[in-house]
Amino acid sequence: MKREELIEKISDKSKIWDMVVIGGGATGLGIALDAALRGYSVALFELDDFAKSTSSRSTKLVHGGVRYLQKGDVALVREALTERGRLRNNAPHLVKDQSFVIPNYTHLDNFIYTCGLTLYDILSWGGLSLGRSLFIPKRKTSRCLPTITKKGLKGGVIYHDGQFDDSRLAINLAQSCAENGGCPVNHMKVTGILHDENGKVAGVKVIDNESGKEYSVKAKSTVNATGCFVDDIIKMDVPSSAKMVKPSQGVHLVFDKSFLNSDYALMIPKTSDGRVLFAVPWHNKVVVGTTDIVRDEPELEPVALEEEIEFILQTAGLYMVRKPERKDILSVFAGQRPLAAPKKEGKSTKEISRSHKIFVSDNNLITITGGKWTTYRRMAEDTVDKAINLSLIEPKKCTTKNFKIHGYKPNPDLKNHLYVYGSDMKLIEDIIKTNPEMAKKIHPEYNYTHAEVVLAVRHEMARNVEDVLARRVRLLFIDAKAAKVSAKSVAETIAGELGYDSNWIENQTKTFEALSDQYIIN
Ligand SMILES: Cc1cc2nc3c(=O)[nH]c(=O)nc-3n(C[C@H](O)[C@H](O)[C@H](O)COP(=O)(O)OP(=O)(O)OC[C@H]3O[C@@H](n4cnc5c(N)ncnc54)[C@H](O)[C@@H]3O)c2cc1C
């Protein structure tokens, strides 16, 4: 996947693409891959990096959503459990089985959650289950979750879901798309919508953020998959359009794994604000979250609010013997859910449906919003089908159900931190063989090497320090201070690959250091 080659393809002014997709998060990349695999010509434009926005800031769960079962949304849960199983089969190098424990402090909760999770299992019929749910007595609950409060504990329930690396999956989707003839380009902003003589949408205007060059890209169908930013694009088509999306912010705190000290994840089914709180082992740390706060406007780099940080610390502290404090936070990250705005005023975000919605403007701009990472494949299928139903493109069948995503490798060795590269692991070994210097670690306390930086630039379209340290190697998300001190050496390695000078290195280092301060709590 080489950016220069992809830009070359979109420079062809005479070309009319079957589909143009705006937005390179889970939704847009899924759509572009689906379209490429059906044999359509498809280009995708992402204004920053792939998964820059919400798609790198999830709770890292590939799940049916136990919470939606509590609300009786059985169809949504069944759909997500089906997609969970498919994703586990199609990207086993990135999606692993994760056992969760719900600790119960009343006998009634033991009964309710054992029954509820049995239903959750039943809904994953058809060979897509990840394991049976089970009631466990008090002593076993304490053994599974050694750091939780024992006072009043009455037992627990074990259940299974998937856990993944969100931004790495996004990169692999982009690679799969490019390998199948698609043209996904990052750091390329859509600045306008093209209309034909009948006023119908006919493509997009884009600007390359690196070169400043502008392009007009013509297409038979245009899809707006910009998450929380869909309204900006809708207004480029019809300026008077009403808002469709409300951003709702969710924050996660990352701690040392000793706070959980277990391979089991902790799930608190009902916090004081009626939400679910997870503490999930991830890349040798534990990710705790999340919150749900409505924001007025979407942000590309949202910042955690004090009240969100305090809420997570306090709620986790109620269940953990060693109460996490501010000084223990290794990284804090915030993401914004692209929730379909409620028609009725005053509805809370918890009540707004999490299912995806597809809208078509009078001019045939297709907008998709809502949904979740787990269901990205199904969302993509529905969106491409919509373009077919509108007769914008000729009918072709979806082929993604069993498609093996780039890097596919079953039974990865989870002890080797390179397992996330799947079948690409060999490329890293080759880089080190050619230049043993690249075996040097990025940071003394972590196993990430400069060979991974080289791989990110050569094969994964990383263009700057943030692309590498936030979304290829996840150091910014697991230890923001360590990421900050690694910025300069990573910038030097990238500059060596892309031919940049010392000014670029200095600017990049400063820019990344300022960004990482937002992930550090003092
Ligand atoms: C806190 C939180 C936790 C979550 N946890 C989970 C979970 O554990 N499991 C799960 O399945 N789901 C989870 N989700 C949901 C999931 O993360 C989202 O549904 C999904 O990432 C949304 O992807 P998207 O592509 O629609 O949006 P985004 O990831 O936001 O992508 C949209 C992209 O469009 C780009 N863009 C915007 N404007 C333009 C433009 N003018 N030109 C070009 N590009 C543009 C943006 O830069 C952005 O990258 C969570 C969400 C949140 C907020």
The ligand as an SDF file (V2000), in Angstrom:
LIG
                    3D

 53 58  0  0  0  0  0  0  0  0999 V2000
  -15.8580    5.4610   23.8490 C   0  0  0  0  0  0  0  0  0  0  0  0
  -16.2640    4.5020   22.7810 C   0  0  0  0  0  0  0  0  0  0  0  0
  -16.0980    3.1350   22.9650 C   0  0  0  0  0  0  0  0  0  0  0  0
  -16.4690    2.2390   21.9690 C   0  0  0  0  0  0  0  0  0  0  0  0
  -16.2270    0.9140   22.1500 N   0  0  0  0  0  0  0  0  0  0  0  0
  -16.5860    0.0300   21.2000 C   0  0  0  0  0  0  0  0  0  0  0  0
  -16.2660   -1.3390   21.3580 C   0  0  0  0  0  0  0  0  0  0  0  0
  -15.6340   -1.7510   22.3240 O   0  0  0  0  0  0  0  0  0  0  0  0
  -16.6550   -2.1860   20.3790 N   0  0  0  0  0  0  0  0  0  0  0  0
  -17.3520   -1.7660   19.2680 C   0  0  0  0  0  0  0  0  0  0  0  0
  -17.7120   -2.6010   18.4520 O   0  0  0  0  0  0  0  0  0  0  0  0
  -17.6100   -0.4520   19.0750 N   0  0  0  0  0  0  0  0  0  0  0  0
  -17.2320    0.4420   20.0010 C   0  0  0  0  0  0  0  0  0  0  0  0
  -17.4660    1.7810   19.8210 N   0  0  0  0  0  0  0  0  0  0  0  0
  -18.0980    2.2230   18.5760 C   0  0  0  0  0  0  0  0  0  0  0  0
  -17.0960    2.3130   17.4300 C   0  0  0  0  0  0  0  0  0  0  0  0
  -15.8380    2.7450   17.8770 O   0  0  0  0  0  0  0  0  0  0  0  0
  -17.6320    3.2880   16.3810 C   0  0  0  0  0  0  0  0  0  0  0  0
  -18.9460    2.9130   16.0360 O   0  0  0  0  0  0  0  0  0  0  0  0
  -16.7840    3.2930   15.1110 C   0  0  0  0  0  0  0  0  0  0  0  0
  -15.4260    3.4430   15.4140 O   0  0  0  0  0  0  0  0  0  0  0  0
  -17.2450    4.4310   14.2310 C   0  0  0  0  0  0  0  0  0  0  0  0
  -16.4820    4.4000   13.0590 O   0  0  0  0  0  0  0  0  0  0  0  0
  -16.7410    5.4390   11.9060 P   0  0  0  0  0  0  0  0  0  0  0  0
  -15.8810    5.0420   10.7760 O   0  0  0  0  0  0  0  0  0  0  0  0
  -18.2030    5.5480   11.6540 O   0  0  0  0  0  0  0  0  0  0  0  0
  -16.2830    6.8360   12.5160 O   0  0  0  0  0  0  0  0  0  0  0  0
  -14.8120    7.4150   12.7110 P   0  0  0  0  0  0  0  0  0  0  0  0
  -13.8880    6.4120   13.2650 O   0  0  0  0  0  0  0  0  0  0  0  0
  -14.9720    8.6750   13.4970 O   0  0  0  0  0  0  0  0  0  0  0  0
  -14.3140    7.7440   11.2480 O   0  0  0  0  0  0  0  0  0  0  0  0
  -14.7710    8.8490   10.5080 C   0  0  0  0  0  0  0  0  0  0  0  0
  -13.5880    9.4210    9.7710 C   0  0  0  0  0  0  0  0  0  0  0  0
  -14.0160   10.4330    8.8730 O   0  0  0  0  0  0  0  0  0  0  0  0
  -12.9500   11.3480    8.7390 C   0  0  0  0  0  0  0  0  0  0  0  0
  -13.4270   12.5980    8.1410 N   0  0  0  0  0  0  0  0  0  0  0  0
  -14.2060   13.5550    8.7180 C   0  0  0  0  0  0  0  0  0  0  0  0
  -14.3910   14.5850    7.8610 N   0  0  0  0  0  0  0  0  0  0  0  0
  -13.7230   14.2710    6.7140 C   0  0  0  0  0  0  0  0  0  0  0  0
  -13.5200   14.9490    5.4760 C   0  0  0  0  0  0  0  0  0  0  0  0
  -14.0290   16.1710    5.2500 N   0  0  0  0  0  0  0  0  0  0  0  0
  -12.7610   14.3360    4.5240 N   0  0  0  0  0  0  0  0  0  0  0  0
  -12.2270   13.1140    4.7370 C   0  0  0  0  0  0  0  0  0  0  0  0
  -12.3740   12.4420    5.9130 N   0  0  0  0  0  0  0  0  0  0  0  0
  -13.1290   13.0100    6.8880 C   0  0  0  0  0  0  0  0  0  0  0  0
  -12.4480   11.5020   10.1770 C   0  0  0  0  0  0  0  0  0  0  0  0
  -11.1380   11.9920   10.2200 O   0  0  0  0  0  0  0  0  0  0  0  0
  -12.5770   10.0760   10.7130 C   0  0  0  0  0  0  0  0  0  0  0  0
  -11.3550    9.3720   10.6690 O   0  0  0  0  0  0  0  0  0  0  0  0
  -17.0710    2.7090   20.7850 C   0  0  0  0  0  0  0  0  0  0  0  0
  -17.2380    4.0850   20.5940 C   0  0  0  0  0  0  0  0  0  0  0  0
  -16.8190    4.9750   21.5850 C   0  0  0  0  0  0  0  0  0  0  0  0
  -16.9620    6.4350   21.3710 C   0  0  0  0  0  0  0  0  0  0  0  0
  1  2  1  0
  2  3  1  0
  2 52  2  0
  3  4  2  0
  4  5  1  0
  4 50  1  0
  5  6  2  0
  6  7  1  0
  6 13  1  0
  7  8  2  0
  7  9  1  0
  9 10  1  0
 10 11  2  0
 10 12  1  0
 12 13  2  0
 13 14  1  0
 14 15  1  0
 14 50  1  0
 15 16  1  0
 16 17  1  0
 16 18  1  0
 18 19  1  0
 18 20  1  0
 20 21  1  0
 20 22  1  0
 22 23  1  0
 23 24  1  0
 24 25  2  0
 24 26  1  0
 24 27  1  0
 27 28  1  0
 28 29  2  0
 28 30  1  0
 28 31  1  0
 31 32  1  0
 32 33  1  0
 33 34  1  0
 33 48  1  0
 34 35  1  0
 35 36  1  0
 35 46  1  0
 36 37  1  0
 36 45  1  0
 37 38  2  0
 38 39  1  0
 39 40  1  0
 39 45  2  0
 40 41  1  0
 40 42  2  0
 42 43  1  0
 43 44  2  0
 44 45  1  0
 46 47  1  0
 46 48  1  0
 48 49  1  0
 50 51  2  0
 51 52  1  0
 52 53  1  0
M  END
$$$$
